[in-house]
Amino acid sequence: IMPDMIEVGSFIGLAAMTASEITIKNVNLDDLGMIPQAFRKLGITVEQVKNDIRIPKQEKYEIETFIDGSIMTIADAPWPGLTPDILSVILVTATQAKGSVLIHQKMFESRLFFVDNSLAQNDEWEKLLFKAIAPLKKKWISHPIKDDDEILDLAVEAGCWYVYQAIVDTSDHIRKKVKRLKERGIGVEGTILLGLDDHDEDYIKRLVDFLLEIDLDLAEFTILTPFPHSPVRKQLEKENRIIHNDWKHYTAGEVVFKPKKMSVDSLQKMYEYAWEAFYADCCKEIKMAKLYLQVIEKEKKDGTYNNINLSSKRSWPETGKKDKEL
């Protein structure tokens, strides 16, 4: 079984951004396709040392340049080209590099993700934006959109198909907001933070029941985590509720503080319960696939669907070939 190339690429990016040296055990560069070359284009050193990959410490890294002054381009492609799943890691890594790079997602070029929180703050800007992009027939996802009939209708016409929505309680406000999005064909993924001071075991069980009741498409559960320099860390330090500072356990999936209304073990078990109970009938991958199929149907309807046919004449690299020969 080969190592997960996306996980390996994520560790490469992590090492570069934190100016750290890292050794990734039992990985061969030949198994990673174009991923090593993409990071090298950003100026990151990637070395093969026997059966491991070593990323030496670099205080800074600089994107490669061309003699004619043109901008470096990194784009995805079918295997053995650069997998599109690693583009987000490369993009974030590139933000810490010196120089310029154009990162182009060609395999799913009609899909966008808006991360601008003003989509829920500036009504007129939202309306102008949605009206402007509607003729482009793009399909996009975003953080929360203003809960307004006109704005939601414009968002759908502009191609919105999926929204990240924080679920902070079991109120009718949340229930109605999710319903209004789903009525318009917009998928909703709830982001749920567990371990707040008013949470106990019964509350978390009721919260999961609520999520199932409102027919949330997907849910992402995280445990309250007191990251350095955050307000919650200052509060928990003041109350002497931080258990340890072993950063490798600060994953948002492990309890590293003393909850107010339950034990550490109880919160950890309720976190695991939340994931298992919500996805008991269907795993998250299948739920996400169902939403993707809806997007494809929308693209077929408006004539923007691009069916990628992989040629049977493609050649595959032989095991053991060097990167330069791929």
C-alpha beads as a LAMMPS data file, in Angstrom:
LAMMPS data file: protein, C-alpha beads

326 atoms
325 bonds

1 atom types
1 bond types

-500.0 500.0 xlo xhi
-500.0 500.0 ylo yhi
-500.0 500.0 zlo zhi

Masses

1 110.0

Atoms # bond

1 1 1 0.000 0.000 0.000
2 1 1 1.496 3.331 -1.063
3 1 1 1.543 6.376 1.264
4 1 1 -1.264 8.912 0.824
5 1 1 0.210 11.473 -1.575
6 1 1 -2.087 14.273 -0.347
7 1 1 -0.984 13.677 3.227
8 1 1 2.658 13.651 2.159
9 1 1 2.170 16.886 0.218
10 1 1 0.488 18.463 3.243
11 1 1 3.513 17.667 5.415
12 1 1 5.826 19.162 2.780
13 1 1 3.813 22.382 2.806
14 1 1 3.680 22.402 6.618
15 1 1 7.450 22.081 6.891
16 1 1 8.013 24.913 4.413
17 1 1 5.546 27.332 6.004
18 1 1 6.878 26.777 9.529
19 1 1 10.550 26.839 8.438
20 1 1 10.967 23.373 9.949
21 1 1 12.976 20.324 9.008
22 1 1 10.898 17.196 8.568
23 1 1 11.502 13.606 7.498
24 1 1 8.586 11.680 6.000
25 1 1 9.266 7.992 6.475
26 1 1 8.889 5.242 3.890
27 1 1 7.939 7.437 0.936
28 1 1 9.413 7.329 -2.553
29 1 1 9.357 10.422 -4.761
30 1 1 8.532 8.240 -7.740
31 1 1 5.135 7.460 -6.185
32 1 1 4.083 11.103 -5.875
33 1 1 3.685 12.034 -9.535
34 1 1 4.229 15.751 -10.108
35 1 1 3.782 16.800 -6.475
36 1 1 7.522 17.145 -5.666
37 1 1 8.115 19.235 -8.812
38 1 1 5.246 21.567 -7.887
39 1 1 6.756 22.301 -4.469
40 1 1 10.208 22.734 -5.995
41 1 1 8.743 25.397 -8.290
42 1 1 7.902 27.306 -5.109
43 1 1 11.559 27.101 -4.070
44 1 1 11.132 24.297 -1.556
45 1 1 13.867 21.688 -1.297
46 1 1 12.566 18.118 -1.475
47 1 1 15.171 15.376 -1.066
48 1 1 15.098 11.585 -1.274
49 1 1 17.199 10.028 1.506
50 1 1 17.148 6.245 1.148
51 1 1 13.485 5.269 1.734
52 1 1 12.453 8.619 3.209
53 1 1 11.741 12.144 2.021
54 1 1 13.543 14.989 3.790
55 1 1 12.457 18.620 3.772
56 1 1 15.351 20.675 5.205
57 1 1 14.724 23.793 7.251
58 1 1 14.395 26.896 5.059
59 1 1 13.985 30.319 6.636
60 1 1 12.519 31.524 3.341
61 1 1 11.751 30.152 -0.096
62 1 1 11.409 31.894 -3.435
63 1 1 9.280 30.945 -6.423
64 1 1 11.200 30.054 -9.584
65 1 1 11.288 32.697 -12.314
66 1 1 11.738 32.734 -16.081
67 1 1 14.274 34.743 -18.079
68 1 1 11.485 36.506 -20.010
69 1 1 9.804 37.630 -16.770
70 1 1 6.645 35.536 -17.227
71 1 1 4.845 34.260 -14.136
72 1 1 5.290 30.695 -12.938
73 1 1 2.146 28.606 -13.498
74 1 1 1.061 25.515 -11.581
75 1 1 -1.982 23.605 -12.851
76 1 1 -3.674 20.289 -12.128
77 1 1 -3.996 17.438 -14.618
78 1 1 -5.061 13.768 -14.701
79 1 1 -2.553 11.349 -13.159
80 1 1 0.411 11.233 -13.480
81 1 1 -0.067 14.994 -13.659
82 1 1 -0.630 17.131 -10.561
83 1 1 -3.673 15.953 -8.623
84 1 1 -6.252 18.731 -8.020
85 1 1 -6.586 17.643 -4.381
86 1 1 -3.160 19.107 -3.549
87 1 1 -3.790 22.541 -5.083
88 1 1 -5.221 24.002 -1.878
89 1 1 -2.054 23.006 0.029
90 1 1 0.169 24.467 -2.687
91 1 1 -1.872 27.668 -2.715
92 1 1 -1.518 28.224 1.033
93 1 1 2.181 27.335 0.909
94 1 1 2.702 29.841 -1.912
95 1 1 1.348 32.694 0.237
96 1 1 4.522 32.483 2.348
97 1 1 6.911 32.452 -0.624
98 1 1 8.677 35.354 -2.263
99 1 1 7.593 35.933 -5.846
100 1 1 4.502 35.361 -7.976
101 1 1 2.729 32.225 -9.120
102 1 1 -0.496 31.531 -10.997
103 1 1 -2.317 28.459 -9.684
104 1 1 -4.903 27.219 -12.154
105 1 1 -7.443 24.476 -11.467
106 1 1 -8.235 23.205 -14.944
107 1 1 -9.972 19.935 -14.153
108 1 1 -12.804 21.638 -12.237
109 1 1 -12.415 25.141 -13.586
110 1 1 -16.074 26.171 -13.209
111 1 1 -16.114 25.778 -9.428
112 1 1 -15.271 28.515 -6.947
113 1 1 -15.171 28.990 -3.173
114 1 1 -15.877 32.449 -1.747
115 1 1 -14.306 32.907 1.683
116 1 1 -15.251 36.582 2.037
117 1 1 -17.376 37.035 5.164
118 1 1 -18.927 40.174 3.651
119 1 1 -21.347 37.810 1.897
120 1 1 -23.330 38.082 5.124
121 1 1 -22.553 41.718 5.925
122 1 1 -23.006 43.973 2.894
123 1 1 -26.358 43.575 1.127
124 1 1 -25.727 45.838 -1.848
125 1 1 -22.280 44.383 -2.496
126 1 1 -23.761 40.868 -2.444
127 1 1 -26.477 41.791 -4.935
128 1 1 -24.031 43.430 -7.328
129 1 1 -21.621 40.499 -7.065
130 1 1 -24.260 37.841 -7.743
131 1 1 -25.733 39.756 -10.677
132 1 1 -22.257 40.199 -12.154
133 1 1 -21.209 36.553 -11.960
134 1 1 -24.555 34.980 -12.934
135 1 1 -23.840 35.206 -16.713
136 1 1 -20.550 33.308 -16.165
137 1 1 -22.510 30.199 -15.097
138 1 1 -19.938 29.282 -12.467
139 1 1 -20.742 26.909 -9.606
140 1 1 -19.500 28.050 -6.231
141 1 1 -19.647 27.536 -2.481
142 1 1 -19.194 30.028 0.327
143 1 1 -19.362 30.930 3.958
144 1 1 -22.820 32.051 5.201
145 1 1 -24.947 34.212 2.916
146 1 1 -27.336 36.863 4.214
147 1 1 -30.687 35.251 5.065
148 1 1 -32.761 37.427 2.756
149 1 1 -35.172 36.263 0.032
150 1 1 -33.809 38.496 -2.719
151 1 1 -30.183 37.793 -1.882
152 1 1 -30.690 34.024 -1.617
153 1 1 -32.539 33.933 -4.947
154 1 1 -29.765 35.921 -6.611
155 1 1 -27.164 33.592 -5.088
156 1 1 -28.869 30.551 -6.605
157 1 1 -29.110 32.248 -10.007
158 1 1 -25.403 33.102 -9.724
159 1 1 -24.469 29.441 -9.153
160 1 1 -24.324 28.934 -5.374
161 1 1 -24.775 25.252 -4.529
162 1 1 -23.207 24.797 -1.072
163 1 1 -22.818 26.855 2.099
164 1 1 -20.843 26.417 5.320
165 1 1 -23.130 27.349 8.197
166 1 1 -22.147 27.556 11.851
167 1 1 -24.701 25.739 14.010
168 1 1 -24.455 27.438 17.382
169 1 1 -27.700 26.216 18.973
170 1 1 -30.976 24.394 18.328
171 1 1 -33.059 27.530 17.786
172 1 1 -35.874 28.084 15.294
173 1 1 -33.645 30.718 13.699
174 1 1 -31.119 28.058 12.691
175 1 1 -33.881 25.664 11.666
176 1 1 -35.505 28.231 9.356
177 1 1 -32.197 29.390 7.915
178 1 1 -31.161 25.869 6.916
179 1 1 -34.638 25.175 5.516
180 1 1 -34.579 28.305 3.346
181 1 1 -31.202 27.342 1.888
182 1 1 -32.226 23.753 1.152
183 1 1 -35.537 24.856 -0.404
184 1 1 -33.458 26.689 -2.991
185 1 1 -31.301 23.665 -3.738
186 1 1 -28.305 24.895 -1.736
187 1 1 -26.504 22.183 0.209
188 1 1 -25.632 22.996 3.816
189 1 1 -22.669 21.771 5.837
190 1 1 -22.924 22.625 9.495
191 1 1 -19.805 23.446 11.491
192 1 1 -20.375 22.536 15.130
193 1 1 -18.085 23.389 18.044
194 1 1 -18.297 21.059 21.036
195 1 1 -17.117 21.677 24.587
196 1 1 -18.445 25.168 25.259
197 1 1 -19.143 26.025 28.887
198 1 1 -22.901 25.421 28.534
199 1 1 -22.411 21.990 26.927
200 1 1 -22.998 18.747 28.782
201 1 1 -23.580 15.232 27.493
202 1 1 -27.359 15.617 27.203
203 1 1 -27.012 18.894 25.326
204 1 1 -24.663 17.360 22.731
205 1 1 -27.064 14.449 22.204
206 1 1 -29.954 16.875 21.681
207 1 1 -27.801 18.921 19.317
208 1 1 -27.037 15.888 17.135
209 1 1 -30.740 14.967 17.119
210 1 1 -31.506 18.505 15.985
211 1 1 -29.018 18.282 13.106
212 1 1 -30.642 15.086 11.885
213 1 1 -34.111 16.563 12.303
214 1 1 -33.373 19.603 10.112
215 1 1 -31.876 17.289 7.466
216 1 1 -28.459 18.910 7.407
217 1 1 -26.492 17.631 4.403
218 1 1 -23.153 17.315 6.199
219 1 1 -21.741 18.139 9.610
220 1 1 -18.229 18.830 10.800
221 1 1 -17.658 18.502 14.523
222 1 1 -14.676 20.043 16.292
223 1 1 -13.669 20.264 19.936
224 1 1 -13.037 23.672 21.426
225 1 1 -9.246 24.102 21.249
226 1 1 -7.310 26.874 23.052
227 1 1 -4.819 27.767 20.333
228 1 1 -2.026 30.203 21.261
229 1 1 -2.942 33.910 21.277
230 1 1 -6.685 33.181 21.067
231 1 1 -9.180 34.785 23.502
232 1 1 -10.386 31.365 24.691
233 1 1 -6.823 30.404 25.621
234 1 1 -6.431 33.515 27.741
235 1 1 -9.693 32.689 29.507
236 1 1 -8.833 29.030 30.142
237 1 1 -5.311 29.908 31.316
238 1 1 -6.787 32.387 33.786
239 1 1 -9.121 29.662 35.077
240 1 1 -6.277 27.080 35.189
241 1 1 -8.140 24.737 32.808
242 1 1 -5.393 24.037 30.253
243 1 1 -4.290 20.395 30.573
244 1 1 -1.047 20.564 28.584
245 1 1 0.804 22.328 25.764
246 1 1 1.674 19.274 23.679
247 1 1 0.892 20.925 20.346
248 1 1 0.658 17.703 18.353
249 1 1 -2.571 17.005 20.228
250 1 1 -4.057 20.426 19.408
251 1 1 -5.976 18.916 16.496
252 1 1 -9.518 20.167 17.284
253 1 1 -10.333 16.481 17.664
254 1 1 -8.739 15.928 21.077
255 1 1 -9.648 17.456 24.434
256 1 1 -6.763 19.525 25.818
257 1 1 -8.645 21.514 28.472
258 1 1 -10.973 20.851 31.404
259 1 1 -14.633 21.210 30.320
260 1 1 -16.977 23.003 32.675
261 1 1 -19.940 20.609 32.762
262 1 1 -18.381 17.217 32.025
263 1 1 -15.149 15.314 32.336
264 1 1 -12.370 15.258 29.764
265 1 1 -13.184 11.653 28.866
266 1 1 -16.890 12.452 28.557
267 1 1 -16.291 15.266 26.071
268 1 1 -13.966 13.069 24.014
269 1 1 -16.600 10.312 23.930
270 1 1 -19.348 12.785 22.977
271 1 1 -17.191 14.090 20.121
272 1 1 -16.861 10.552 18.794
273 1 1 -20.583 9.962 19.402
274 1 1 -21.497 13.047 17.369
275 1 1 -19.588 11.853 14.293
276 1 1 -20.894 8.299 14.566
277 1 1 -24.520 9.248 15.214
278 1 1 -24.772 11.850 12.467
279 1 1 -23.229 9.593 9.811
280 1 1 -24.819 6.358 11.061
281 1 1 -27.040 5.933 7.986
282 1 1 -24.574 7.143 5.365
283 1 1 -20.873 8.059 5.417
284 1 1 -19.757 11.627 4.743
285 1 1 -18.092 10.662 1.450
286 1 1 -21.380 9.366 0.013
287 1 1 -23.290 12.385 1.312
288 1 1 -20.768 14.685 -0.374
289 1 1 -20.921 12.635 -3.573
290 1 1 -24.693 13.115 -3.698
291 1 1 -24.216 16.876 -3.586
292 1 1 -21.594 16.683 -6.345
293 1 1 -24.058 14.786 -8.519
294 1 1 -26.573 17.590 -8.032
295 1 1 -23.931 20.086 -9.185
296 1 1 -23.254 17.998 -12.277
297 1 1 -26.973 17.992 -13.094
298 1 1 -27.051 21.780 -12.770
299 1 1 -24.034 22.067 -15.056
300 1 1 -25.679 19.776 -17.613
301 1 1 -28.804 21.889 -17.486
302 1 1 -26.983 25.168 -18.198
303 1 1 -24.535 23.616 -20.674
304 1 1 -21.359 24.058 -18.627
305 1 1 -20.690 20.421 -17.728
306 1 1 -17.247 19.329 -18.866
307 1 1 -17.018 15.553 -18.959
308 1 1 -13.341 14.665 -18.678
309 1 1 -12.686 11.603 -20.812
310 1 1 -9.388 9.996 -19.843
311 1 1 -7.665 8.730 -22.957
312 1 1 -6.946 5.021 -23.173
313 1 1 -3.725 5.926 -24.991
314 1 1 -2.124 7.584 -21.970
315 1 1 1.311 6.326 -21.005
316 1 1 2.159 5.541 -17.396
317 1 1 5.556 6.064 -15.779
318 1 1 7.518 2.945 -14.984
319 1 1 8.238 2.300 -11.328
320 1 1 11.643 3.630 -10.356
321 1 1 11.900 6.362 -12.980
322 1 1 13.380 9.624 -11.790
323 1 1 11.253 12.779 -11.545
324 1 1 12.896 14.310 -14.586
325 1 1 11.881 11.328 -16.661
326 1 1 8.173 11.516 -15.742

Bonds

1 1 1 2
2 1 2 3
3 1 3 4
4 1 4 5
5 1 5 6
6 1 6 7
7 1 7 8
8 1 8 9
9 1 9 10
10 1 10 11
11 1 11 12
12 1 12 13
13 1 13 14
14 1 14 15
15 1 15 16
16 1 16 17
17 1 17 18
18 1 18 19
19 1 19 20
20 1 20 21
21 1 21 22
22 1 22 23
23 1 23 24
24 1 24 25
25 1 25 26
26 1 26 27
27 1 27 28
28 1 28 29
29 1 29 30
30 1 30 31
31 1 31 32
32 1 32 33
33 1 33 34
34 1 34 35
35 1 35 36
36 1 36 37
37 1 37 38
38 1 38 39
39 1 39 40
40 1 40 41
41 1 41 42
42 1 42 43
43 1 43 44
44 1 44 45
45 1 45 46
46 1 46 47
47 1 47 48
48 1 48 49
49 1 49 50
50 1 50 51
51 1 51 52
52 1 52 53
53 1 53 54
54 1 54 55
55 1 55 56
56 1 56 57
57 1 57 58
58 1 58 59
59 1 59 60
60 1 60 61
61 1 61 62
62 1 62 63
63 1 63 64
64 1 64 65
65 1 65 66
66 1 66 67
67 1 67 68
68 1 68 69
69 1 69 70
70 1 70 71
71 1 71 72
72 1 72 73
73 1 73 74
74 1 74 75
75 1 75 76
76 1 76 77
77 1 77 78
78 1 78 79
79 1 79 80
80 1 80 81
81 1 81 82
82 1 82 83
83 1 83 84
84 1 84 85
85 1 85 86
86 1 86 87
87 1 87 88
88 1 88 89
89 1 89 90
90 1 90 91
91 1 91 92
92 1 92 93
93 1 93 94
94 1 94 95
95 1 95 96
96 1 96 97
97 1 97 98
98 1 98 99
99 1 99 100
100 1 100 101
101 1 101 102
102 1 102 103
103 1 103 104
104 1 104 105
105 1 105 106
106 1 106 107
107 1 107 108
108 1 108 109
109 1 109 110
110 1 110 111
111 1 111 112
112 1 112 113
113 1 113 114
114 1 114 115
115 1 115 116
116 1 116 117
117 1 117 118
118 1 118 119
119 1 119 120
120 1 120 121
121 1 121 122
122 1 122 123
123 1 123 124
124 1 124 125
125 1 125 126
126 1 126 127
127 1 127 128
128 1 128 129
129 1 129 130
130 1 130 131
131 1 131 132
132 1 132 133
133 1 133 134
134 1 134 135
135 1 135 136
136 1 136 137
137 1 137 138
138 1 138 139
139 1 139 140
140 1 140 141
141 1 141 142
142 1 142 143
143 1 143 144
144 1 144 145
145 1 145 146
146 1 146 147
147 1 147 148
148 1 148 149
149 1 149 150
150 1 150 151
151 1 151 152
152 1 152 153
153 1 153 154
154 1 154 155
155 1 155 156
156 1 156 157
157 1 157 158
158 1 158 159
159 1 159 160
160 1 160 161
161 1 161 162
162 1 162 163
163 1 163 164
164 1 164 165
165 1 165 166
166 1 166 167
167 1 167 168
168 1 168 169
169 1 169 170
170 1 170 171
171 1 171 172
172 1 172 173
173 1 173 174
174 1 174 175
175 1 175 176
176 1 176 177
177 1 177 178
178 1 178 179
179 1 179 180
180 1 180 181
181 1 181 182
182 1 182 183
183 1 183 184
184 1 184 185
185 1 185 186
186 1 186 187
187 1 187 188
188 1 188 189
189 1 189 190
190 1 190 191
191 1 191 192
192 1 192 193
193 1 193 194
194 1 194 195
195 1 195 196
196 1 196 197
197 1 197 198
198 1 198 199
199 1 199 200
200 1 200 201
201 1 201 202
202 1 202 203
203 1 203 204
204 1 204 205
205 1 205 206
206 1 206 207
207 1 207 208
208 1 208 209
209 1 209 210
210 1 210 211
211 1 211 212
212 1 212 213
213 1 213 214
214 1 214 215
215 1 215 216
216 1 216 217
217 1 217 218
218 1 218 219
219 1 219 220
220 1 220 221
221 1 221 222
222 1 222 223
223 1 223 224
224 1 224 225
225 1 225 226
226 1 226 227
227 1 227 228
228 1 228 229
229 1 229 230
230 1 230 231
231 1 231 232
232 1 232 233
233 1 233 234
234 1 234 235
235 1 235 236
236 1 236 237
237 1 237 238
238 1 238 239
239 1 239 240
240 1 240 241
241 1 241 242
242 1 242 243
243 1 243 244
244 1 244 245
245 1 245 246
246 1 246 247
247 1 247 248
248 1 248 249
249 1 249 250
250 1 250 251
251 1 251 252
252 1 252 253
253 1 253 254
254 1 254 255
255 1 255 256
256 1 256 257
257 1 257 258
258 1 258 259
259 1 259 260
260 1 260 261
261 1 261 262
262 1 262 263
263 1 263 264
264 1 264 265
265 1 265 266
266 1 266 267
267 1 267 268
268 1 268 269
269 1 269 270
270 1 270 271
271 1 271 272
272 1 272 273
273 1 273 274
274 1 274 275
275 1 275 276
276 1 276 277
277 1 277 278
278 1 278 279
279 1 279 280
280 1 280 281
281 1 281 282
282 1 282 283
283 1 283 284
284 1 284 285
285 1 285 286
286 1 286 287
287 1 287 288
288 1 288 289
289 1 289 290
290 1 290 291
291 1 291 292
292 1 292 293
293 1 293 294
294 1 294 295
295 1 295 296
296 1 296 297
297 1 297 298
298 1 298 299
299 1 299 300
300 1 300 301
301 1 301 302
302 1 302 303
303 1 303 304
304 1 304 305
305 1 305 306
306 1 306 307
307 1 307 308
308 1 308 309
309 1 309 310
310 1 310 311
311 1 311 312
312 1 312 313
313 1 313 314
314 1 314 315
315 1 315 316
316 1 316 317
317 1 317 318
318 1 318 319
319 1 319 320
320 1 320 321
321 1 321 322
322 1 322 323
323 1 323 324
324 1 324 325
325 1 325 326
